[in-house]
Amino acid sequence: MQHVETLYGTIRNVSRVEYYPSGALMSCVAGEHSVLETPWGPLVPQYTSDEVRRRQLPTIQFYESGILKSLPLEEQTPILTPAGSMPAELITLHPNSALRRVFHLNGTLNGYWTQENETALATPVTVNTPLGILTTMVLGVHFTTAGSLRSLTLWPETKLTVNTPAGSMVVRNGIAFHADGSLESVEPNLPVEVTTPIGTVRAFNPDAVGITGDTNSLRFDADGVVTHVITAMDCIQVIAPDGTRVEHAPGLRASYCDEAANETVPMSLSFDQSKLCISAGELFEYSMEQCIFSIKRTLGGFTLPKFVCSL
């Protein structure tokens, strides 16, 4: 029976032990009840599994310095975070020992344990955010090394109404914040009109996945100016200094579910002070000062592919 010593105490009856080339502990799996003394109180690493929800034992991971990197917990445990106390089955840390992510649940989806099963165990979590106190269903909460709230990843199918620089809107998937607490990005639940440096665009990403709330399709700078937007419903006409006219539009692809149907491939627009970047199958860059831009509405999100013509 092998035990390992850590900065936080002894992990008993370990298996799947890995070390850094320096000899420092990289990861292991606890085989019996162990107590680690942490800044959040005594925590018990996960050491049991079951045949349905937690079929495999996840590893406890460490930085080479000996600081915890990832700690799966035997039971859901209240963790005091910079945004308030919240229940957790998994926490991760930054190299400076600050909390990085707190996961409400940590079940493994498989043929016997579905998202619906996991959802039945989820409960609303109250989080103190720069938008105010929010009580909602979250997959995880992300903090910076300084302890400020980086993002919320919302539970699948969860919707939340928030105030953004583009107005109040219903969002899904996630919400991210700048270091100063200003809103950095959201994922609109439905198409919503937003003002961009080239005009009003209907923001919506039908392909949004929602694995993490760190980066979403509608993004703002610290002053509330739109810096990135994905649209599936508008096309952008660009007139270059030499009079060349180019139109970029969302594309089409065969539906993954119905071969006889088509789906829209969304188009992304990124802005800075000097240029507009359009990603529509390829990446195109245009000078904000030298080009003229206009926005055309498509029918039902579909339009002709990009074309080039001369005046």
Phi, psi and omega in degrees: 000120184257133173244152174235145178262136179231175176297344187250355182131188185270133171257124192262146174051056187279158173218172180049049183277133176231147181234153171288160177306334179285349184098353179288147180294128178261315182196160176194172176239130178284138181253351176204174185304122177225148180241124177253129179272113185237170175300346181255018180096182179290129181235141181254115177296151178297129180227359176239159176225171175223178186274355185239290190276318183236075189282337181235149178271117178287156182279150168271127185245149182228149167284163182297337178288347183101351179287140178302141176248318180211130183226103172284139186254145181297319178228154176299127189229136176295130178240127178278113182249170176298345180252015180111171180282136178213146180287143184216145169249351178207134173232150171234155186235156170279164179300340178269012179081359178286149176302136175255300179226146175235122181252125182300312179230161181214043176281158179257119178285135180203190183294343182253341182231110187260173176300324179295321177297316180292321179299326180297338179268346184283146176228154177300144179243137178265124184234130176274107186243167174299343177273358185113183179281121181246134173244111187203174178273123182233147170281317182197162178234136185242133179240154176278173178296335180274353177097002178278156181287121179271314182194161168243134171254116184282151177297145178308137180075359178280135178240148183215134176268123182228156174270124180238168174301341178263009180107175179289135179208157176274128183238164178223176173065298185192165176222131180236153184233149170286168181299331181276001179095351178289155184289130180260319181198154174217166175244103180301138179283329179224161177305133182221139180282128178230147179273125179243172178300346179245007179129189184274126181238142175274108185274127174186134178241101180292345182262007182302132186264313177087025178293322177218149179269009184294320184228121181238170191284334178255112188237149182230153170275181185296341179267001178089008179277135179295127178249344181202139178209144174249134180229143174243008190230356182232156171237154186246125175259130182240128173251116182282166180303331181273006178092353178296135181247129181233140177237129178246137184217157171304145181266188179231149174214159176293139180295139177289338183260334184218107184297339182275353183246159177248153175238152178279136172262112186294161182241139180250144179236129177238138185236143162222189186294337187246338186212160172249128175251127179244125176249109181217072186088315174233170178258128179236141179236138181224144177289129179291331182274328189264343183252158175250132184241144172217154184245130180245138178278139176261170180265110178064020179089000183246144179204177178289155176297171180302140174223161178235135176215166179246147177287000000 
